[in-house]
Amino acid sequence: MFTATLMAQPGHLERVTVEALRGAWGGGDVQWLSPNEAAEFRLPTLPDNHWGVWEDLQKIQVDLVVQATVNRRKKLLLADMDSTMIQQECIDELADFAGVGDRVKDITIRSMNGELDFDGALTERVALLKGLDATVIEQVLASRITLTQGGRDLVATMKAQGAYCALVSGGFTAFATSVAAQLGFDEARANTLQIKDGTLTGTVALPILGRAAKVDALDELAQRLSIKPADVIAVGDGANDLGMLEHAGTGVASHAKPTVAAQCDVRINFCDLSAVLFVQGYHRDVFA
């Protein structure tokens, strides 16, 4: 069996849209996970025109996910931080203070699109921060970093259902530790900016946590929790997330770069992080 889940911004998912698709695909009864926001129905087979329908629904800002019904609810959440659990790229914000914002943002975009090697791109960007007063990190945290809507619901609900939640970021521990604490993650992993005499040295501690390290983290945590990769749901947006998105039982490309989303079966473009719960079949009335 398969399950089709339709999601939109609150109040924007119309009943007629859901029923029309259910009828066209010969689905079972519609279950509303949240009124006019998220609904699902069962299917006996995977529709041949799945992606064509997905493209049509994108035009009216509705996200569609079709997946196997078994094992939808996961036991481990693995999440990226920058532009996923928060709305910014931390290194870009630091670069603004250092007066090299445009140069760093250009490298960031190319790296997230997969045009540049992540490790090399990170090293190059961090080098441009050399000499920046370390107190800027706290300023950026306090004034520029905003949590992505739905993030607290996502982490709290999965933890309430017995799942383990880990933030695995190619960004920096100075930010990841704070963000993880605010959102309630069980742990956080990230890169460490090196500091000497109160200023950034322009280097990052090795080894760099990039694409391969995120996959390793998934395997390590799964082994520790005595679960399989199939029991993991991962969420991210950039090229360095692709490894864990492909390795996890469910990999969610959330507002991802087009080149990244094109390689993922679960794509969320219009909804907030609550969608990661709807994809697993959670009703809004059980959100923690």
N, C-alpha and C positions, 0 to 999 in steps of 0.2 A: 504493500500500500504506500501511497504518497500523500503528502499534505501540501495544499496550496495556501499560502498566507498572503493576504493583501493588507497593506499598511499605508497610511497617509498622515499628514499633520492632523492633530485633533480637530474633529468636526468636518473634515474634508473627504472622508471615505463614504461614498454614497451607496446605499443598499442596492440600488438598481445596478450599479457597476459589479458588485459582488455576485448578485443573483444571475446576471447575464453571463458571467464567466462560468459560474457553477453549472448553469444549464448547458452552455456550449461544450463544456468538457465532461458532462455527465457525472458531476461530483455528488457527494453525499450532502447531508444537511449542513447548512452554514452555522458555525459557532462564532458568535461575536466575542472577541477578547477584550474589546473596549468599544463602546458605542461610537459609530462614525469615525473610528480611528484604526481598528485592526479586526480582521475576521479571517476565518480559515474553514476549509472543507477538505474531506478526504477524496482521493482519486485512486482508481484501481491500477492505472498505468501512468507513466510519464508522458504527457502530451507532446506530440511531434512539433507543434507550433509554439512551444513554451517561450522561446526567445522572441518570436515575432509578437506574441501577446505582451511580453515584458516591454518591448519597445513602444508598443501602442499605449500602454499604461503609463510609461514614463512621460508621455506627452501631457497627461493630466495630473502629473506629480503623484502617482501612486506607485509604491514599491511592491514588487511581487517576488516571492520566494517559493519555489517548488522543490521539495526534498523528500527523502525517504521518511516514513512516519516513525519507524523504530529508532530508539535511542536518541530522540531529539533533545531531551534535557541532559545537560552536561554536568560533569562533576568538577571541572576545572575551567576557570576563565583566565585566559592569557590576553592581556591588553597592551597595546602600544599607548604612549602618552601624548606626544606632540601631534596636534591636529586630529587627535582621536579622543582621549579622555580630557584634554584641554583644547582650547580653540587656537592656540598659538604654537609657533615653533620657537622654543626657548633660545636657541642660538641666534635666531634672527633678532630677537628682542635685545639680547646682550650686544649684538653687533651695532644696533642703533645707538647705544650709549657710547660705543667705541668709535663711532663716526665712519663705520664701514658697512652700514646696513645694506645698501644696494648690492655691493659686491658679494656679500654673504648670502643674501636672499636669492641671487641668481644661481649660486652654487647649490643652495638648498633645493630649489625647484628642479634643477637638472638631476640631482641625486635622487630625489623622491620619485622622479619619473623613470628612474633606472638608466639614465644616460651616463652616469658617472659611478665609479666604484664607491660604495658607501664609506669604507675605511679611509680611503684617500681623500674623499671629499670632506669628511669630518676633520681630518688632520689639517687640511688646508684652511678650513674655516676657523678652527680653533687658533691657528697660528696668527690670524688677523686680530685676535683678541688680546694678544700679548701686551702687558702693561696696564690692562684695565683694572681699576680698583675692585677688589673682591666684594666690597659692600654693595656693589651694583646688583649682585645676585638677589639680595634681599629686597632691593628697590623694585626690581622686575617682578619678583614674586608678589609683592604687595600691591603694585599698581597696574601691572599689565597682564597677568595670567588669570584667565577665566575658565571655569570648569564647563565642560560640554553638558548641555541639558540632557537629563536622563541618566547620567553617569552614576549618581548616588543611588537611584532606584535599581540600576543594573547590579551594582556590587552588593547592596544590602539584600536584595531579593535572592540572589544566587547564594549568598552566605546563609541566609535564613533557611534555604532549601538544602543546606549541607555541602555546598560547593566550596572549593578553595579558590581564592582570587589573587592573581599575581600581576603586577605592573612590570612590563619588560620593555625598557625604552633604550633607543639609541641616543637619547639625550643625556642629561647629566643628573647625578645623584642629588645634587643640591636642590634640584627641582622635583625629581621623582619621589624623594623621601617625603617632602611636604605634600605633594599631590596625593600620594598613596594614603597618607594619614587623613587628609581631608575626606577622601572618598571611601575609606574603610578597607583598603586592600590588605591582605594578609602579609604581603611582602612586596618589595620593589627592587628591581635590578636596573642599573644604568651605568653610564660611563662617568669617570671622575675627572673633573677639571683640576689640573695641578696648580697650586697656589704657593707663592713664596714671598715672604715679607709683605703680606697683605695685597698682593697683586697677582693677576693671572700670568702664568709663565708662557702661555701660548702653546701648551702641550696638554695631552690627555693621557691618563695612565693606561698602560697596556695590560692585558689584551683589550682591544676595542670590542664593545658589545654591539655587534651588527647583525646582519641577516643570519649567518650561521649560528651565532650565539643564541639567537632567539629560538631556533630549532632545538639547539642543545638544551635550553632552559625547559622547553616543552617536554622533551624526553626525560630530563632529570626529575622534574616535578611529577610527571606521570608515574615514574618508577617509585618515587618516594611515597606517593599516594596509593600505590598498587592499583593503578588504572591503566587503560590503554589510550593511545592517541585518539582513538575513536570517541573517547569520553571527554574530549577537550573542545571548547569553543574558543576561537581566537578572533580578535578584532583589531584591525589596523587600516592604514591608508596609503602607505608608501612602499616603494620597491623593496626596502629592507625588511618589510613585513611578509613578503610573498612566501618565503620558506615556511614560516609557522602557519600561515593561512592555508597553504596546500597540505601541510602535514597534519593539521588538526582535523578532528572528525567533522567540524563545521568551521569554515573560515569565512568571516564576515568582512567584506570590503566596505568600510563605512565612510561615505563621502570621499572616496578614494580617487587618486589620480587615474585618469582614463586608462592609461596603459596597465595599471594595476587591476582595476575593476574588471577589465576585459579577460583577465586570467582567473577570475573567481566566479563560482556559481551562486554565491549569496552576496547580493549587492544592495546596499542601503544608501540611497541618494537624497531622499526627502525627509525622512524621519529622524528623530534624535536617537540616543542610545537605548531608549525603551524598546526599540525595534529588536534589539538582541534578545530581549525577553520574549517578545511576541513570536519570534522565530522558533523559540523553544516551546511555545504553546502555553505560556503563562498568561492568565487573565490579569487585567489591571487591578482588579479588586484583591489580588493576593500580593501585589507589590509591597515590599517591606519599606 
